[in-house]
Amino acid sequence: MDEYMILLPDDEGAWERLDDAGRQAVYDRHEEFGRRLEAGGHVVTGGAELQHSRSGRTVRMVDGQASVTAGPPTGAAEQLSGFYLVQTEDLDGLTEACALLAADAPVEIRPLARPSS
């Protein structure tokens, strides 16, 4: 089976402005996504919701020294909000299931690299 990472960028400001009912609607879509994956024979091998990008650190090498800054490497409104790792033999079916999550923000499906034999 091939393995894919489902990347979920999102506008963190929009998320923070949602009320409890709006957030629950998003979580409900993710639960439905999980049900569709299972019904389609896809296997979720990992994933998580990420904390706000301001809680992270960015590390760069500058003049041979590690430079650490708070937050994400860019100031873009959309930041990575979560991910899934999914094994499947049906990329088209996976793509169809991901459309459910793309209601508010784009979803990126990227195959994991395999070492050359």
Secondary structure as GFF3:
##gff-version 3
##sequence-region A 1 117
A	DSSP	beta_strand	2	11	.	.	.	ID=ss1
A	DSSP	alpha_helix	12	17	.	.	.	ID=ss2
A	DSSP	alpha_helix	20	39	.	.	.	ID=ss3
A	DSSP	beta_strand	43	49	.	.	.	ID=ss4
A	DSSP	three_ten_helix	53	55	.	.	.	ID=ss5
A	DSSP	beta_strand	57	62	.	.	.	ID=ss6
A	DSSP	beta_strand	65	70	.	.	.	ID=ss7
A	DSSP	beta_strand	78	88	.	.	.	ID=ss8
A	DSSP	alpha_helix	91	98	.	.	.	ID=ss9
A	DSSP	three_ten_helix	101	103	.	.	.	ID=ss10
A	DSSP	beta_strand	108	111	.	.	.	ID=ss11
###
